[in-house]
Amino acid sequence: MTIQSSPGSSGFLAGSSSFLPGSSRYLEMFPERRMSYFSNSYVIGLTVAAGIGGLLFGYDTGVISGALLYIKDEFEVVNQSSFLQETIVSMALVGAVIGAAGGGWINDAYGRKKATLLADVVFAAGSVVMAAAPNPYVLISGRLFVGLGVGIASVTAPVYIAEASPSEVRGGLVSTNVLMITGGQFLSYLVNLAFTEVPGTWRWMVGIAGVPAVIQFCIMLCLPESPRWLFMKDDKAKAIAILSKIYDVARLQDEIDHLSFTEEEECQNRNDVKISDVFKSKEIRLAFFVGAGLQAFQQFTGINTVMYYSPTIVQMAGFSSNQLALLLSLIIAAMNAAGTVLGIYLIDHFGRKKLAVSSLVGVIASLVILAGAFFGKSSGSSNELYGWIAVLGLALYIACFSPGMGPVPWTVNSEIYPEQYRGICGGMSATVNWISNLIVAQTFLSVVEAVGTGSTFLMLAGIALLAVAFVIMFVPETMGLTFVEVERIWKEMAWGSSYNTESFLEQGTTNES
């Protein structure tokens, strides 16, 4: 099938900002062209395959929390050092910071597919090193390699999915990657529980992580590159062939016109973008501020504290058995995955902004409950009720966080940047996420020792309150908008009423004529 951008469409593009092909107003006029989440099995297949990168992310997050209980049993030096325990957890985050920082450039230069393949190779190699580690220091080096793979995947998977997704279901499809993250965490707790009585317990736990990386590598060899990346790299024939599997004929022409219009707007700068350019443009600077802010608040409100250290927190609450701690953590991980399923529906019906705010309000309440439980226990009471209140607080935290602040930062970051900035800004914001994650993971146990568990959770609640204010003040609603419409939001926020929408659109008309 050969379809080219139609010259006659340029007047349609320039006539009104509300009637760009694929725009929200356009789809209201032509509802028969609107797609649902499950309407195209090809798109679902691409989403799930790319989402295995999220599975790797989630599995690594969850598996170390259970493995650490047994690593401490094997290596006495680890058992005696909170710093060494934190380093084993956080060294993967150091790798992820490096991987995410370089992942944006790799995505832009070599494409989403090659970036995914590279992430799989590095992750699988790190898994082998960890499983064979003769001492904690080799284990730490394996964690670094795994982190590199996770960091690259964390940038690549949301962008790949977003660029293959129709705008009306983009939020739900990108959130599927977050579901894979939470599913990976749940799987890791299942594996942890399954290997509690097996010789070499923790080695199996960390080594089996390489299996999904190998599976994704094999699948990705058979899948296409992102159609938007191909189109912007002037490989339009391949891009259109892929798009024809995503859209029907009527909608396909509209999407090609949409991509052509976007390309004309961006063609001058897309090959020359550097990190410094992000801060030179007022609208891109605003977009990055919002994207990076959401990523930072996702971590500083404590999610990976809960996921990394949930067995330890359960033991702090008075449940001393390793197996019981892992079982309760498994239930929490299952709630995390279930909440993400709810988020997939809500994010394209309730909206990103409302979902984030309501999620954070619940997070604040649950952190206060956790703090109260640990304050009660630290007062010297032997009442087991405080332990169960702590577990309830953990469960409530996950129930509130997972549908909202779990998927919203990744979804918003996959859709708020123009094409030529999407890789580099996505990598930079993911780097902010991993640095924030690293700070929380490396300091949590030390902060607990310094000020107490209850005070630590109160600090996280205070940060969540700041996050509510941030979302209300700075985050725009992007539900159902095309990439061009989102770009227009930043221009209007940057320049206010002085920004002339019609001249922005007419530039595409002038270029075509």
Salt bridges, closest charged atoms under 4 A:
ASP60 OD1 - ARG143 NH1 2.61
GLU74 OE2 - ARG203 NH2 2.96
ASP108 OD1 - ARG112 NH1 3.52
GLU163 OE2 - ARG112 NH2 2.65
GLU163 OE2 - ARG422 NH1 3.00
GLU168 OE2 - ARG251 NH1 2.96
ASP234 OD1 - LYS236 NZ 3.07
ASP234 OD2 - ARG270 NH2 3.46
ASP235 OD2 - LYS238 NZ 3.87
ASP254 OD2 - ARG33 NH1 2.36
GLU255 OE2 - ARG251 NE 2.96
GLU255 OE1 - HIS258 ND1 3.99
GLU263 OE2 - LYS236 NZ 2.99
ASP277 OD1 - LYS280 NZ 3.83
GLU283 OE2 - LYS491 NZ 3.22
ASP348 OD1 - ARG352 NH1 2.92
GLU415 OE1 - ARG170 NE 2.84
GLU415 OE1 - ARG352 NH2 2.99
GLU419 OE2 - ARG112 NH2 3.60
GLU419 OE1 - ARG422 NH1 2.59
